[in-house]
Amino acid sequence: MAVMVTMTLKIDAATYQAAHDDLIKIATEDGLIFHSGREVAGGIGVVDFWPSKEAFETFFNGAASDAFKAVGVAPPDDLAFTDVLTADAI
């Protein structure tokens, strides 16, 4: 089942932008349907849509984890999953 994933990355906008292009490419290969990032208090708020929780976890525990470690950023502590009926890339 498709999921919406929300989280807050405790990272500044410049660091987020620097890592964005490489991570989006890998995430798309892992199944990412949609990604958005916006500045919020304390970091960057993210809303993603993935085909399944498992697809997200493959990305998150692999490439995303490596990227967080490379820039010295802790993984988000507010990761949340919401099942959705549809998640269509248009």
N, CA, C and O atoms as a GROMACS GRO file, in nm:
protein
  360
    1MET      N    1   0.084  -0.117   0.000
    1MET     CA    2   0.000   0.000   0.000
    1MET      C    3   0.089   0.124   0.000
    1MET      O    4   0.191   0.128   0.069
    2ALA      N    5   0.049   0.225  -0.076
    2ALA     CA    6   0.125   0.350  -0.083
    2ALA      C    7   0.118   0.422   0.052
    2ALA      O    8   0.021   0.410   0.126
    3VAL      N    9   0.226   0.497   0.081
    3VAL     CA   10   0.232   0.571   0.207
    3VAL      C   11   0.280   0.714   0.184
    3VAL      O   12   0.357   0.743   0.093
    4MET      N   13   0.230   0.802   0.270
    4MET     CA   14   0.284   0.937   0.281
    4MET      C   15   0.379   0.933   0.400
    4MET      O   16   0.345   0.882   0.507
    5VAL      N   17   0.497   0.987   0.380
    5VAL     CA   18   0.599   0.989   0.485
    5VAL      C   19   0.626   1.136   0.518
    5VAL      O   20   0.654   1.216   0.429
    6THR      N   21   0.619   1.170   0.646
    6THR     CA   22   0.651   1.306   0.689
    6THR      C   23   0.762   1.300   0.793
    6THR      O   24   0.773   1.205   0.870
    7MET      N   25   0.844   1.406   0.792
    7MET     CA   26   0.955   1.414   0.887
    7MET      C   27   1.011   1.556   0.887
    7MET      O   28   0.984   1.635   0.796
    8THR      N   29   1.088   1.586   0.989
    8THR     CA   30   1.162   1.711   0.994
    8THR      C   31   1.310   1.677   1.001
    8THR      O   32   1.355   1.609   1.093
    9LEU      N   33   1.384   1.726   0.904
    9LEU     CA   34   1.529   1.708   0.903
    9LEU      C   35   1.591   1.826   0.978
    9LEU      O   36   1.565   1.941   0.944
   10LYS      N   37   1.670   1.796   1.078
   10LYS     CA   38   1.735   1.902   1.155
   10LYS      C   39   1.861   1.945   1.081
   10LYS      O   40   1.973   1.906   1.115
   11ILE      N   41   1.838   2.025   0.978
   11ILE     CA   42   1.941   2.062   0.883
   11ILE      C   43   1.907   2.201   0.828
   11ILE      O   44   1.790   2.237   0.821
   12ASP      N   45   2.006   2.277   0.790
   12ASP     CA   46   1.978   2.408   0.733
   12ASP      C   47   1.950   2.394   0.583
   12ASP      O   48   1.981   2.292   0.522
   13ALA      N   49   1.892   2.499   0.526
   13ALA     CA   50   1.850   2.494   0.386
   13ALA      C   51   1.967   2.473   0.290
   13ALA      O   52   1.952   2.402   0.190
   14ALA      N   53   2.081   2.533   0.317
   14ALA     CA   54   2.197   2.519   0.228
   14ALA      C   55   2.247   2.374   0.224
   14ALA      O   56   2.279   2.322   0.118
   15THR      N   57   2.253   2.310   0.341
   15THR     CA   58   2.298   2.171   0.346
   15THR      C   59   2.196   2.080   0.278
   15THR      O   60   2.234   1.987   0.206
   16TYR      N   61   2.067   2.106   0.301
   16TYR     CA   62   1.961   2.029   0.236
   16TYR      C   63   1.974   2.040   0.084
   16TYR      O   64   1.969   1.939   0.013
   17GLN      N   65   1.990   2.163   0.034
   17GLN     CA   66   2.000   2.184  -0.111
   17GLN      C   67   2.123   2.115  -0.168
   17GLN      O   68   2.118   2.061  -0.279
   18ALA      N   69   2.232   2.115  -0.094
   18ALA     CA   70   2.356   2.054  -0.142
   18ALA      C   71   2.342   1.902  -0.160
   18ALA      O   72   2.401   1.844  -0.250
   19ALA      N   73   2.263   1.839  -0.074
   19ALA     CA   74   2.246   1.693  -0.081
   19ALA      C   75   2.127   1.651  -0.166
   19ALA      O   76   2.116   1.534  -0.204
   20HIS      N   77   2.039   1.745  -0.196
   20HIS     CA   78   1.910   1.714  -0.259
   20HIS      C   79   1.920   1.639  -0.391
   20HIS      O   80   1.859   1.532  -0.404
   21ASP      N   81   1.993   1.690  -0.487
   21ASP     CA   82   1.993   1.631  -0.622
   21ASP      C   83   2.041   1.485  -0.622
   21ASP      O   84   1.980   1.400  -0.687
   22ASP      N   85   2.148   1.457  -0.550
   22ASP     CA   86   2.198   1.320  -0.546
   22ASP      C   87   2.099   1.226  -0.477
   22ASP      O   88   2.076   1.115  -0.524
   23LEU      N   89   2.041   1.272  -0.366
   23LEU     CA   90   1.947   1.186  -0.294
   23LEU      C   91   1.817   1.164  -0.371
   23LEU      O   92   1.761   1.054  -0.367
   24ILE      N   93   1.769   1.266  -0.442
   24ILE     CA   94   1.646   1.249  -0.520
   24ILE      C   95   1.667   1.146  -0.630
   24ILE      O   96   1.578   1.066  -0.657
   25LYS      N   97   1.782   1.148  -0.693
   25LYS     CA   98   1.810   1.050  -0.798
   25LYS      C   99   1.804   0.908  -0.742
   25LYS      O  100   1.740   0.820  -0.800
   26ILE      N  101   1.869   0.886  -0.629
   26ILE     CA  102   1.870   0.754  -0.567
   26ILE      C  103   1.729   0.717  -0.518
   26ILE      O  104   1.684   0.604  -0.536
   27ALA      N  105   1.661   0.813  -0.455
   27ALA     CA  106   1.527   0.786  -0.404
   27ALA      C  107   1.431   0.747  -0.517
   27ALA      O  108   1.350   0.657  -0.501
   28THR      N  109   1.442   0.816  -0.630
   28THR     CA  110   1.356   0.784  -0.745
   28THR      C  111   1.384   0.642  -0.793
   28THR      O  112   1.290   0.568  -0.826
   29GLU      N  113   1.509   0.604  -0.796
   29GLU     CA  114   1.544   0.466  -0.834
   29GLU      C  115   1.488   0.364  -0.734
   29GLU      O  116   1.456   0.252  -0.772
   30ASP      N  117   1.474   0.405  -0.607
   30ASP     CA  118   1.420   0.316  -0.504
   30ASP      C  119   1.267   0.319  -0.498
   30ASP      O  120   1.207   0.245  -0.420
   31GLY      N  121   1.202   0.405  -0.581
   31GLY     CA  122   1.056   0.406  -0.588
   31GLY      C  123   0.986   0.534  -0.550
   31GLY      O  124   0.863   0.540  -0.558
   32LEU      N  125   1.057   0.637  -0.507
   32LEU     CA  126   0.993   0.763  -0.466
   32LEU      C  127   0.896   0.812  -0.573
   32LEU      O  128   0.929   0.816  -0.691
   33ILE      N  129   0.775   0.847  -0.530
   33ILE     CA  130   0.673   0.899  -0.620
   33ILE      C  131   0.672   1.051  -0.620
   33ILE      O  132   0.661   1.114  -0.726
   34PHE      N  133   0.683   1.112  -0.501
   34PHE     CA  134   0.675   1.257  -0.487
   34PHE      C  135   0.756   1.299  -0.365
   34PHE      O  136   0.758   1.229  -0.264
   35HIS      N  137   0.822   1.414  -0.376
   35HIS     CA  138   0.900   1.468  -0.264
   35HIS      C  139   0.880   1.618  -0.257
   35HIS      O  140   0.879   1.687  -0.360
   36SER      N  141   0.865   1.670  -0.136
   36SER     CA  142   0.869   1.815  -0.116
   36SER      C  143   0.945   1.845   0.013
   36SER      O  144   0.941   1.768   0.109
   37GLY      N  145   1.013   1.957   0.012
   37GLY     CA  146   1.085   2.004   0.130
   37GLY      C  147   1.058   2.152   0.148
   37GLY      O  148   1.055   2.227   0.051
   38ARG      N  149   1.040   2.193   0.271
   38ARG     CA  150   1.014   2.335   0.300
   38ARG      C  151   1.081   2.371   0.431
   38ARG      O  152   1.100   2.286   0.518
   39GLU      N  153   1.117   2.497   0.444
   39GLU     CA  154   1.178   2.542   0.569
   39GLU      C  155   1.070   2.551   0.677
   39GLU      O  156   0.962   2.607   0.655
   40VAL      N  157   1.101   2.496   0.792
   40VAL     CA  158   1.015   2.502   0.910
   40VAL      C  159   1.103   2.534   1.030
   40VAL      O  160   1.226   2.529   1.021
   41ALA      N  161   1.041   2.567   1.142
   41ALA     CA  162   1.118   2.592   1.264
   41ALA      C  163   1.201   2.468   1.297
   41ALA      O  164   1.146   2.359   1.312
   42GLY      N  165   1.330   2.484   1.307
   42GLY     CA  166   1.417   2.373   1.344
   42GLY      C  167   1.471   2.291   1.230
   42GLY      O  168   1.541   2.192   1.254
   43GLY      N  169   1.439   2.328   1.104
   43GLY     CA  170   1.496   2.251   0.994
   43GLY      C  171   1.417   2.254   0.867
   43GLY      O  172   1.362   2.357   0.828
   44ILE      N  173   1.410   2.138   0.802
   44ILE     CA  174   1.340   2.122   0.675
   44ILE      C  175   1.229   2.018   0.694
   44ILE      O  176   1.256   1.904   0.730
   45GLY      N  177   1.106   2.059   0.670
   45GLY     CA  178   0.993   1.968   0.676
   45GLY      C  179   0.981   1.896   0.542
   45GLY      O  180   0.985   1.959   0.437
   46VAL      N  181   0.965   1.764   0.546
   46VAL     CA  182   0.959   1.682   0.426
   46VAL      C  183   0.826   1.608   0.422
   46VAL      O  184   0.780   1.555   0.523
   47VAL      N  185   0.767   1.604   0.302
   47VAL     CA  186   0.652   1.518   0.274
   47VAL      C  187   0.688   1.439   0.150
   47VAL      O  188   0.715   1.496   0.044
   48ASP      N  189   0.689   1.307   0.163
   48ASP     CA  190   0.718   1.217   0.052
   48ASP      C  191   0.600   1.122   0.033
   48ASP      O  192   0.524   1.095   0.126
   49PHE      N  193   0.586   1.072  -0.088
   49PHE     CA  194   0.496   0.961  -0.116
   49PHE      C  195   0.578   0.849  -0.176
   49PHE      O  196   0.657   0.870  -0.268
   50TRP      N  197   0.558   0.728  -0.122
   50TRP     CA  198   0.630   0.608  -0.164
   50TRP      C  199   0.529   0.498  -0.194
   50TRP      O  200   0.418   0.500  -0.141
   51PRO      N  201   0.566   0.402  -0.279
   51PRO     CA  202   0.473   0.294  -0.310
   51PRO      C  203   0.446   0.202  -0.191
   51PRO      O  204   0.343   0.135  -0.187
   52SER      N  205   0.538   0.200  -0.094
   52SER     CA  206   0.519   0.118   0.026
   52SER      C  207   0.615   0.167   0.134
   52SER      O  208   0.714   0.235   0.107
   53LYS      N  209   0.584   0.130   0.257
   53LYS     CA  210   0.672   0.162   0.369
   53LYS      C  211   0.807   0.094   0.348
   53LYS      O  212   0.912   0.151   0.380
   54GLU      N  213   0.804  -0.029   0.296
   54GLU     CA  214   0.928  -0.105   0.275
   54GLU      C  215   1.019  -0.036   0.173
   54GLU      O  216   1.140  -0.033   0.191
   55ALA      N  217   0.961   0.019   0.067
   55ALA     CA  218   1.042   0.090  -0.033
   55ALA      C  219   1.110   0.210   0.030
   55ALA      O  220   1.229   0.235   0.006
   56PHE      N  221   1.035   0.286   0.112
   56PHE     CA  222   1.095   0.399   0.182
   56PHE      C  223   1.208   0.352   0.273
   56PHE      O  224   1.315   0.412   0.273
   57GLU      N  225   1.184   0.247   0.350
   57GLU     CA  226   1.284   0.201   0.446
   57GLU      C  227   1.412   0.154   0.378
   57GLU      O  228   1.521   0.170   0.433
   58THR      N  229   1.400   0.095   0.258
   58THR     CA  230   1.519   0.057   0.182
   58THR      C  231   1.605   0.179   0.155
   58THR      O  232   1.726   0.177   0.175
   59PHE      N  233   1.541   0.287   0.109
   59PHE     CA  234   1.612   0.411   0.081
   59PHE      C  235   1.665   0.474   0.210
   59PHE      O  236   1.782   0.512   0.219
   60PHE      N  237   1.578   0.485   0.309
   60PHE     CA  238   1.612   0.555   0.433
   60PHE      C  239   1.726   0.488   0.508
   60PHE      O  240   1.813   0.555   0.562
   61ASN      N  241   1.726   0.356   0.511
   61ASN     CA  242   1.829   0.282   0.584
   61ASN      C  243   1.956   0.263   0.502
   61ASN      O  244   2.057   0.215   0.554
   62GLY      N  245   1.952   0.301   0.375
   62GLY     CA  246   2.070   0.290   0.289
   62GLY      C  247   2.126   0.426   0.256
   62GLY      O  248   2.200   0.485   0.335
   63ALA      N  249   2.091   0.478   0.138
   63ALA     CA  250   2.148   0.603   0.088
   63ALA      C  251   2.120   0.722   0.179
   63ALA      O  252   2.209   0.804   0.202
   64ALA      N  253   1.999   0.734   0.232
   64ALA     CA  254   1.968   0.848   0.318
   64ALA      C  255   2.050   0.844   0.446
   64ALA      O  256   2.102   0.946   0.491
   65SER      N  257   2.062   0.726   0.505
   65SER     CA  258   2.141   0.711   0.628
   65SER      C  259   2.286   0.749   0.603
   65SER      O  260   2.348   0.818   0.684
   66ASP      N  261   2.340   0.704   0.490
   66ASP     CA  262   2.479   0.738   0.455
   66ASP      C  263   2.495   0.889   0.438
   66ASP      O  264   2.594   0.947   0.483
   67ALA      N  265   2.397   0.953   0.373
   67ALA     CA  266   2.404   1.098   0.350
   67ALA      C  267   2.395   1.174   0.482
   67ALA      O  268   2.468   1.272   0.502
   68PHE      N  269   2.307   1.130   0.573
   68PHE     CA  270   2.297   1.196   0.704
   68PHE      C  271   2.430   1.188   0.778
   68PHE      O  272   2.476   1.288   0.834
   69LYS      N  273   2.490   1.071   0.777
   69LYS     CA  274   2.618   1.053   0.846
   69LYS      C  275   2.727   1.140   0.784
   69LYS      O  276   2.810   1.196   0.855
   70ALA      N  277   2.728   1.152   0.650
   70ALA     CA  278   2.831   1.228   0.580
   70ALA      C  279   2.829   1.376   0.616
   70ALA      O  280   2.933   1.440   0.620
   71VAL      N  281   2.710   1.430   0.644
   71VAL     CA  282   2.700   1.572   0.678
   71VAL      C  283   2.682   1.594   0.828
   71VAL      O  284   2.663   1.707   0.872
   72GLY      N  285   2.686   1.486   0.906
   72GLY     CA  286   2.677   1.499   1.051
   72GLY      C  287   2.540   1.535   1.103
   72GLY      O  288   2.528   1.605   1.204
   73VAL      N  289   2.435   1.489   1.035
   73VAL     CA  290   2.298   1.519   1.075
   73VAL      C  291   2.234   1.394   1.136
   73VAL      O  292   2.244   1.284   1.080
   74ALA      N  293   2.168   1.411   1.249
   74ALA     CA  294   2.097   1.299   1.312
   74ALA      C  295   1.974   1.264   1.230
   74ALA      O  296   1.910   1.352   1.173
   75PRO      N  297   1.938   1.136   1.225
   75PRO     CA  298   1.814   1.098   1.158
   75PRO      C  299   1.695   1.168   1.224
   75PRO      O  300   1.701   1.200   1.343
   76PRO      N  301   1.588   1.191   1.150
   76PRO     CA  302   1.472   1.260   1.209
   76PRO      C  303   1.410   1.178   1.322
   76PRO      O  304   1.410   1.055   1.318
   77ASP      N  305   1.357   1.249   1.421
   77ASP     CA  306   1.295   1.179   1.534
   77ASP      C  307   1.142   1.187   1.529
   77ASP      O  308   1.075   1.145   1.623
   78ASP      N  309   1.089   1.239   1.418
   78ASP     CA  310   0.944   1.253   1.406
   78ASP      C  311   0.889   1.185   1.280
   78ASP      O  312   0.786   1.225   1.227
   79LEU      N  313   0.958   1.084   1.234
   79LEU     CA  314   0.919   1.010   1.114
   79LEU      C  315   0.780   0.952   1.133
   79LEU      O  316   0.752   0.886   1.233
   80ALA      N  317   0.690   0.978   1.036
   80ALA     CA  318   0.553   0.928   1.045
   80ALA      C  319   0.507   0.874   0.910
   80ALA      O  320   0.541   0.929   0.806
   81PHE      N  321   0.429   0.766   0.915
   81PHE     CA  322   0.376   0.703   0.795
   81PHE      C  323   0.223   0.710   0.799
   81PHE      O  324   0.161   0.685   0.902
   82THR      N  325   0.164   0.744   0.685
   82THR     CA  326   0.019   0.744   0.672
   82THR      C  327  -0.016   0.666   0.547
   82THR      O  328   0.028   0.702   0.437
   83ASP      N  329  -0.095   0.560   0.560
   83ASP     CA  330  -0.141   0.486   0.442
   83ASP      C  331  -0.231   0.577   0.359
   83ASP      O  332  -0.314   0.650   0.413
   84VAL      N  333  -0.214   0.571   0.228
   84VAL     CA  334  -0.300   0.649   0.138
   84VAL      C  335  -0.362   0.555   0.035
   84VAL      O  336  -0.307   0.450   0.003
   85LEU      N  337  -0.477   0.595  -0.014
   85LEU     CA  338  -0.546   0.513  -0.114
   85LEU      C  339  -0.479   0.521  -0.249
   85LEU      O  340  -0.473   0.422  -0.322
   86THR      N  341  -0.428   0.640  -0.283
   86THR     CA  342  -0.361   0.659  -0.411
   86THR      C  343  -0.242   0.751  -0.393
   86THR      O  344  -0.241   0.837  -0.306
   87ALA      N  345  -0.143   0.730  -0.477
   87ALA     CA  346  -0.026   0.819  -0.484
   87ALA      C  347   0.020   0.811  -0.629
   87ALA      O  348   0.104   0.729  -0.665
   88ASP      N  349  -0.035   0.899  -0.710
   88ASP     CA  350  -0.011   0.895  -0.854
   88ASP      C  351   0.085   1.006  -0.897
   88ASP      O  352   0.062   1.123  -0.868
   89ALA      N  353   0.192   0.968  -0.965
   89ALA     CA  354   0.281   1.067  -1.025
   89ALA      C  355   0.216   1.114  -1.154
   89ALA      O  356   0.177   1.032  -1.237
   90ILE      N  357   0.206   1.242  -1.170
   90ILE     CA  358   0.141   1.296  -1.290
   90ILE      C  359   0.241   1.375  -1.371
   90ILE      O  360   0.206   1.429  -1.476
   0.00000   0.00000   0.00000
